[in-house]
């Protein structure tokens, strides 16, 4: 029952070779095309922003409308504050209980009016779309 021993496996190693390196070169035209695409995107974005400004107004106009709304809100609040009884104030020499509230609201109304005046100064301003020139990376040469 015996037999012979099997022979050990033989390992064959190939001779070592130098590693293969690859170099990929992206042509300059690809970068230039990408720069032109960026210009087109910025131009389209500017057109969309201009359309939005025509529909809802510029950011300055929207801010002026909000400031006007705030001014009307404070004025309405001031109108709702009770004025007090003038005859009673003259007799007793005491100011009405709502006087501190009235002064605070009047100060707030003055501030709202200032904000509205500042917003009106900016109404003519329109943000300009940023359209860049050809990016610097699209002008480089391959080295």
C-alpha positions in Angstrom: 0.0 0.0 0.0 2.6 2.3 -0.1 3.3 4.5 -2.9 5.7 7.1 -3.7 5.5 10.5 -2.4 4.2 13.2 -4.7 6.7 15.7 -6.0 6.6 19.2 -4.5 4.8 21.9 -6.5 7.0 23.9 -8.8 6.7 27.7 -8.7 7.7 29.6 -11.7 8.4 33.3 -11.1 8.7 35.6 -14.2 11.7 37.8 -14.4 11.0 41.3 -12.9 10.3 44.1 -15.4 10.1 47.8 -15.0 6.7 49.2 -14.1 4.6 50.7 -16.9 3.7 54.3 -16.4 1.0 56.1 -18.2 0.6 59.8 -18.8 -2.7 61.4 -19.8 -2.8 64.8 -21.4 -5.9 66.8 -21.6 -5.8 69.1 -24.6 -6.0 72.8 -24.1 -9.1 72.9 -26.2 -11.0 71.0 -23.6 -10.2 73.6 -21.0 -11.2 76.4 -23.4 -14.5 74.6 -24.2 -15.1 74.4 -20.5 -14.4 78.1 -20.0 -16.8 78.9 -22.9 -19.5 76.7 -21.2 -19.0 78.6 -17.9 -19.6 81.9 -19.8 -22.8 80.5 -21.3 -24.0 79.3 -17.9 -23.3 82.7 -16.3 -25.0 84.5 -19.2 -28.1 82.3 -18.8 -28.1 82.9 -15.1 -28.0 86.6 -15.7 -31.0 86.4 -18.0 -32.9 84.4 -15.4 -32.1 86.9 -12.7 -33.2 89.8 -15.0 -36.5 88.0 -15.6 -37.0 87.6 -11.9 -36.3 91.3 -11.3 -39.0 92.1 -13.9 -41.5 89.8 -12.2 -40.9 90.6 -8.5 -38.5 93.6 -8.5 -34.9 94.0 -7.6 -33.7 93.2 -4.1 -33.7 96.9 -3.4 -37.3 97.3 -4.5 -38.4 94.3 -2.4 -36.6 95.8 0.6 -38.4 99.1 0.1 -41.7 97.4 0.0 -40.9 95.5 3.2 -39.8 98.7 4.9 -43.0 100.4 3.8 -45.0 97.5 5.1 -43.1 97.7 8.4 -43.8 101.5 8.6 -47.6 100.9 8.1 -47.5 98.2 10.7 -46.0 100.4 13.3 -48.3 103.3 12.4 -51.3 101.0 12.8 -50.0 99.9 16.2 -49.6 103.5 17.3 -53.1 104.3 16.2 -54.4 101.5 18.4 -52.7 102.7 21.6 -55.3 104.5 23.7 -54.8 108.2 24.0 -55.9 108.6 27.5 -58.3 111.1 29.0 -56.9 114.6 28.5 -59.3 116.2 30.9 -58.3 113.7 33.7 -54.6 114.4 32.9 -55.2 118.1 33.3 -57.0 117.7 36.6 -54.6 115.3 38.2 -51.4 116.4 36.6 -50.6 112.7 35.9 -49.9 111.4 32.5 -51.9 108.5 31.1 -50.9 105.0 31.8 -50.2 104.4 28.1 -47.7 107.2 27.7 -44.5 105.1 28.0 -46.0 102.6 25.4 -46.9 105.5 23.1 -43.4 107.0 23.3 -41.8 103.6 22.6 -44.1 103.1 19.6 -43.4 106.6 18.3 -39.7 105.9 18.5 -40.2 102.7 16.6 -42.2 104.5 14.0 -39.4 107.1 13.6 -36.9 104.2 13.1 -39.2 102.5 10.6 -39.5 105.8 8.7 -35.7 106.2 8.6 -35.4 102.6 7.3 -38.0 103.3 4.6 -36.2 106.5 3.5 -32.9 104.5 3.2 -34.6 101.8 1.3 -36.1 104.3 -1.2 -32.6 105.6 -1.9 -31.6 102.1 -3.1 -34.6 101.4 -5.3 -32.8 102.2 -8.5 -30.0 99.8 -7.8 -29.9 96.6 -9.7 -27.3 93.8 -9.0 -25.2 93.0 -12.0 -24.7 89.5 -13.2 -21.2 88.4 -12.9 -20.0 87.2 -16.2 -16.3 86.2 -15.9 -13.8 86.3 -18.7 -12.1 83.1 -19.8 -10.8 81.5 -16.6 -7.0 81.5 -16.2 -7.0 77.7 -16.1 -8.4 77.7 -19.7 -5.5 79.8 -20.9 -2.6 77.8 -19.7 -0.5 75.8 -22.0 0.5 72.2 -21.4 4.0 71.8 -20.0 
